[in-house]
Amino acid sequence: MFLHAVTVVLWIGALVPLGAVLIRGGAALPIVLRRFSRFIPAIVIVLALSGTALAVIQVQTIPALWNIDYGRVLLAKLALVAALLLLAALNRFYLTIAILAGSASATLRLTRSVGAEIGLATAVIAVLGLWRFTPPPRAIAANPALFEVQEVSSAKEGVGAILSIRPPIVGPVRVEVGDLLLDGKPFEPVGVSIDLDKPSYGIGPFTREASPASDGTYSADGFVLPLDGFWIVRVTILVTDFRSVTLTDVFDVQKAQQ
């Protein structure tokens, strides 16, 4: 991971000053191009080897590349990196040689190509941001319970919803309310609050206001469950300013893996 991060910074970080030198031109340009062409291949080799090692460790199996979100993000990243490497090869083995031979038109083309490299590198970084929401297979295999979701369907007085808890184990959890229906039709409530308690042990209730998401679900974080077993969940849905309905059900919380 350290080698991969350092080589990314060295390669991508060198493109911006290289582009600035290309734009200014002058006697320093050939010297900069020779130095860049001399050192970048070694950096790219280390980058490729460390990236391959990380992919093998994290993905573990080839089908995971297209069967899970983490693998699909990795494929998108690899496609962008492949385009980046093709541009780099064009720059190194064609345009750089032409510039050193005195071609003025090659300088303009290399300036544009370096700009395209910077754009592709930015796209790679943007795609990598998606990994924040996609755990790798290695992490899931190490502790699958952390990525499980337990769902229950609850309805009362014409109001129905799917209540879910993730992960369904002792410790910090998130409770979500989805598929909200009023008389069989989707609707947007005025507000949603969530209670969790374990009355047999005199624990709770813990209450949180749920926040809406763009997909129509409501979720609440900040619950920390100290014990396993059955936890009662109560979701109070404010249908209008003058009417509320409380859905009640049970989550079966498991012990955390040691």
Contacts in CASP RR format, 6 or more apart in sequence:
PFRMAT RR
TARGET T0000
AUTHOR 0000-0000-0000
METHOD contacts of the structure
MODEL  1
MFLHAVTVVLWIGALVPLGAVLIRGGAALPIVLRRFSRFIPAIVIVLALS
GTALAVIQVQTIPALWNIDYGRVLLAKLALVAALLLLAALNRFYLTIAIL
AGSASATLRLTRSVGAEIGLATAVIAVLGLWRFTPPPRAIAANPALFEVQ
EVSSAKEGVGAILSIRPPIVGPVRVEVGDLLLDGKPFEPVGVSIDLDKPS
YGIGPFTREASPASDGTYSADGFVLPLDGFWIVRVTILVTDFRSVTLTDV
FDVQKAQQ
1 50 0 8 1.000
1 54 0 8 1.000
3 46 0 8 1.000
3 47 0 8 1.000
3 50 0 8 1.000
4 47 0 8 1.000
4 50 0 8 1.000
4 51 0 8 1.000
4 54 0 8 1.000
7 43 0 8 1.000
7 44 0 8 1.000
7 46 0 8 1.000
7 47 0 8 1.000
7 50 0 8 1.000
8 47 0 8 1.000
10 43 0 8 1.000
11 40 0 8 1.000
11 43 0 8 1.000
11 44 0 8 1.000
11 47 0 8 1.000
12 118 0 8 1.000
12 121 0 8 1.000
14 36 0 8 1.000
14 40 0 8 1.000
15 114 0 8 1.000
15 115 0 8 1.000
15 117 0 8 1.000
15 118 0 8 1.000
15 121 0 8 1.000
16 118 0 8 1.000
18 32 0 8 1.000
18 36 0 8 1.000
18 114 0 8 1.000
19 111 0 8 1.000
19 114 0 8 1.000
19 115 0 8 1.000
21 28 0 8 1.000
21 29 0 8 1.000
21 32 0 8 1.000
22 29 0 8 1.000
22 107 0 8 1.000
22 110 0 8 1.000
22 111 0 8 1.000
22 114 0 8 1.000
23 111 0 8 1.000
25 107 0 8 1.000
29 99 0 8 1.000
29 107 0 8 1.000
30 99 0 8 1.000
30 100 0 8 1.000
33 96 0 8 1.000
33 99 0 8 1.000
33 100 0 8 1.000
34 100 0 8 1.000
37 92 0 8 1.000
37 96 0 8 1.000
40 88 0 8 1.000
40 92 0 8 1.000
41 92 0 8 1.000
44 85 0 8 1.000
44 88 0 8 1.000
55 74 0 8 1.000
57 138 0 8 1.000
58 70 0 8 1.000
58 136 0 8 1.000
58 137 0 8 1.000
58 138 0 8 1.000
59 65 0 8 1.000
59 70 0 8 1.000
59 71 0 8 1.000
59 74 0 8 1.000
59 136 0 8 1.000
59 137 0 8 1.000
59 138 0 8 1.000
60 137 0 8 1.000
60 138 0 8 1.000
60 141 0 8 1.000
61 137 0 8 1.000
64 70 0 8 1.000
64 71 0 8 1.000
64 137 0 8 1.000
65 71 0 8 1.000
65 72 0 8 1.000
65 74 0 8 1.000
65 75 0 8 1.000
66 72 0 8 1.000
66 75 0 8 1.000
68 134 0 8 1.000
68 137 0 8 1.000
69 130 0 8 1.000
69 133 0 8 1.000
69 134 0 8 1.000
70 131 0 8 1.000
70 134 0 8 1.000
70 135 0 8 1.000
70 136 0 8 1.000
70 137 0 8 1.000
71 134 0 8 1.000
73 127 0 8 1.000
73 128 0 8 1.000
73 130 0 8 1.000
73 131 0 8 1.000
73 134 0 8 1.000
76 127 0 8 1.000
77 124 0 8 1.000
77 127 0 8 1.000
77 128 0 8 1.000
80 120 0 8 1.000
80 123 0 8 1.000
80 124 0 8 1.000
80 127 0 8 1.000
81 124 0 8 1.000
83 120 0 8 1.000
84 117 0 8 1.000
84 120 0 8 1.000
84 121 0 8 1.000
84 124 0 8 1.000
87 113 0 8 1.000
87 116 0 8 1.000
87 117 0 8 1.000
87 120 0 8 1.000
88 117 0 8 1.000
90 113 0 8 1.000
91 110 0 8 1.000
91 113 0 8 1.000
91 114 0 8 1.000
91 117 0 8 1.000
95 106 0 8 1.000
95 109 0 8 1.000
95 110 0 8 1.000
95 113 0 8 1.000
96 110 0 8 1.000
98 106 0 8 1.000
99 106 0 8 1.000
99 107 0 8 1.000
99 110 0 8 1.000
135 147 0 8 1.000
139 146 0 8 1.000
139 147 0 8 1.000
140 146 0 8 1.000
140 147 0 8 1.000
143 257 0 8 1.000
145 167 0 8 1.000
145 168 0 8 1.000
145 169 0 8 1.000
145 254 0 8 1.000
145 256 0 8 1.000
145 257 0 8 1.000
146 167 0 8 1.000
146 169 0 8 1.000
147 166 0 8 1.000
147 167 0 8 1.000
148 166 0 8 1.000
148 167 0 8 1.000
148 168 0 8 1.000
148 169 0 8 1.000
149 164 0 8 1.000
149 165 0 8 1.000
149 166 0 8 1.000
149 167 0 8 1.000
149 168 0 8 1.000
150 164 0 8 1.000
150 165 0 8 1.000
150 166 0 8 1.000
150 168 0 8 1.000
150 251 0 8 1.000
150 252 0 8 1.000
151 162 0 8 1.000
151 163 0 8 1.000
151 164 0 8 1.000
152 162 0 8 1.000
152 163 0 8 1.000
152 164 0 8 1.000
152 233 0 8 1.000
152 249 0 8 1.000
152 250 0 8 1.000
152 251 0 8 1.000
153 160 0 8 1.000
153 161 0 8 1.000
153 162 0 8 1.000
153 163 0 8 1.000
154 160 0 8 1.000
154 161 0 8 1.000
154 162 0 8 1.000
154 163 0 8 1.000
154 235 0 8 1.000
154 247 0 8 1.000
154 248 0 8 1.000
154 249 0 8 1.000
155 161 0 8 1.000
155 247 0 8 1.000
156 245 0 8 1.000
156 246 0 8 1.000
156 247 0 8 1.000
156 248 0 8 1.000
157 245 0 8 1.000
158 181 0 8 1.000
158 182 0 8 1.000
158 183 0 8 1.000
158 184 0 8 1.000
158 245 0 8 1.000
159 180 0 8 1.000
159 181 0 8 1.000
159 182 0 8 1.000
159 237 0 8 1.000
159 239 0 8 1.000
159 245 0 8 1.000
159 247 0 8 1.000
160 179 0 8 1.000
160 180 0 8 1.000
160 181 0 8 1.000
160 182 0 8 1.000
160 184 0 8 1.000
160 247 0 8 1.000
161 177 0 8 1.000
161 178 0 8 1.000
161 179 0 8 1.000
161 180 0 8 1.000
161 181 0 8 1.000
161 235 0 8 1.000
161 237 0 8 1.000
161 247 0 8 1.000
162 177 0 8 1.000
162 178 0 8 1.000
162 179 0 8 1.000
163 175 0 8 1.000
163 176 0 8 1.000
163 177 0 8 1.000
163 178 0 8 1.000
163 233 0 8 1.000
163 235 0 8 1.000
163 247 0 8 1.000
163 249 0 8 1.000
163 251 0 8 1.000
164 175 0 8 1.000
164 176 0 8 1.000
164 177 0 8 1.000
164 178 0 8 1.000
165 173 0 8 1.000
165 174 0 8 1.000
165 175 0 8 1.000
165 176 0 8 1.000
165 233 0 8 1.000
165 251 0 8 1.000
165 253 0 8 1.000
166 173 0 8 1.000
166 174 0 8 1.000
166 176 0 8 1.000
167 173 0 8 1.000
168 251 0 8 1.000
168 252 0 8 1.000
168 253 0 8 1.000
168 254 0 8 1.000
169 228 0 8 1.000
169 253 0 8 1.000
169 254 0 8 1.000
169 255 0 8 1.000
169 256 0 8 1.000
169 257 0 8 1.000
170 225 0 8 1.000
170 226 0 8 1.000
170 227 0 8 1.000
170 228 0 8 1.000
170 253 0 8 1.000
170 254 0 8 1.000
170 255 0 8 1.000
170 256 0 8 1.000
171 224 0 8 1.000
171 225 0 8 1.000
171 226 0 8 1.000
171 256 0 8 1.000
172 221 0 8 1.000
172 222 0 8 1.000
172 223 0 8 1.000
172 224 0 8 1.000
173 222 0 8 1.000
173 223 0 8 1.000
173 224 0 8 1.000
173 225 0 8 1.000
173 253 0 8 1.000
174 219 0 8 1.000
174 220 0 8 1.000
174 221 0 8 1.000
174 222 0 8 1.000
174 223 0 8 1.000
175 194 0 8 1.000
175 196 0 8 1.000
175 208 0 8 1.000
175 210 0 8 1.000
175 219 0 8 1.000
175 220 0 8 1.000
175 223 0 8 1.000
175 233 0 8 1.000
176 217 0 8 1.000
176 218 0 8 1.000
176 219 0 8 1.000
176 220 0 8 1.000
177 192 0 8 1.000
177 194 0 8 1.000
177 210 0 8 1.000
177 217 0 8 1.000
177 218 0 8 1.000
177 219 0 8 1.000
177 235 0 8 1.000
177 237 0 8 1.000
178 216 0 8 1.000
178 217 0 8 1.000
178 218 0 8 1.000
179 186 0 8 1.000
180 186 0 8 1.000
180 187 0 8 1.000
180 188 0 8 1.000
180 189 0 8 1.000
180 216 0 8 1.000
180 218 0 8 1.000
180 237 0 8 1.000
181 187 0 8 1.000
182 239 0 8 1.000
187 239 0 8 1.000
188 216 0 8 1.000
189 218 0 8 1.000
189 237 0 8 1.000
189 238 0 8 1.000
189 239 0 8 1.000
190 238 0 8 1.000
190 239 0 8 1.000
190 240 0 8 1.000
190 241 0 8 1.000
191 209 0 8 1.000
191 210 0 8 1.000
191 218 0 8 1.000
191 237 0 8 1.000
191 238 0 8 1.000
192 209 0 8 1.000
192 210 0 8 1.000
192 212 0 8 1.000
192 218 0 8 1.000
192 235 0 8 1.000
192 236 0 8 1.000
192 237 0 8 1.000
192 238 0 8 1.000
193 207 0 8 1.000
193 208 0 8 1.000
193 209 0 8 1.000
193 210 0 8 1.000
193 220 0 8 1.000
193 235 0 8 1.000
193 236 0 8 1.000
194 207 0 8 1.000
194 208 0 8 1.000
194 209 0 8 1.000
194 210 0 8 1.000
194 220 0 8 1.000
194 233 0 8 1.000
194 234 0 8 1.000
194 235 0 8 1.000
194 236 0 8 1.000
195 205 0 8 1.000
195 206 0 8 1.000
195 207 0 8 1.000
195 232 0 8 1.000
195 233 0 8 1.000
195 234 0 8 1.000
195 235 0 8 1.000
195 236 0 8 1.000
196 204 0 8 1.000
196 205 0 8 1.000
196 206 0 8 1.000
196 223 0 8 1.000
196 225 0 8 1.000
196 231 0 8 1.000
196 232 0 8 1.000
196 233 0 8 1.000
196 234 0 8 1.000
196 251 0 8 1.000
197 203 0 8 1.000
197 204 0 8 1.000
197 205 0 8 1.000
197 206 0 8 1.000
197 231 0 8 1.000
197 232 0 8 1.000
197 234 0 8 1.000
198 204 0 8 1.000
198 227 0 8 1.000
198 229 0 8 1.000
198 230 0 8 1.000
198 231 0 8 1.000
198 232 0 8 1.000
199 232 0 8 1.000
200 230 0 8 1.000
201 227 0 8 1.000
203 226 0 8 1.000
203 227 0 8 1.000
205 234 0 8 1.000
206 223 0 8 1.000
208 220 0 8 1.000
208 221 0 8 1.000
208 222 0 8 1.000
208 223 0 8 1.000
209 220 0 8 1.000
210 218 0 8 1.000
210 219 0 8 1.000
210 220 0 8 1.000
210 235 0 8 1.000
211 218 0 8 1.000
211 219 0 8 1.000
211 220 0 8 1.000
212 218 0 8 1.000
213 219 0 8 1.000
225 231 0 8 1.000
225 253 0 8 1.000
227 253 0 8 1.000
228 253 0 8 1.000
228 254 0 8 1.000
228 255 0 8 1.000
229 252 0 8 1.000
229 253 0 8 1.000
229 254 0 8 1.000
230 250 0 8 1.000
230 251 0 8 1.000
230 252 0 8 1.000
230 253 0 8 1.000
231 250 0 8 1.000
231 251 0 8 1.000
231 253 0 8 1.000
232 248 0 8 1.000
232 249 0 8 1.000
232 250 0 8 1.000
233 248 0 8 1.000
233 249 0 8 1.000
233 250 0 8 1.000
233 251 0 8 1.000
234 246 0 8 1.000
234 247 0 8 1.000
234 248 0 8 1.000
235 246 0 8 1.000
235 247 0 8 1.000
235 248 0 8 1.000
236 244 0 8 1.000
236 245 0 8 1.000
236 246 0 8 1.000
237 244 0 8 1.000
237 245 0 8 1.000
237 246 0 8 1.000
237 247 0 8 1.000
238 244 0 8 1.000
239 245 0 8 1.000
END
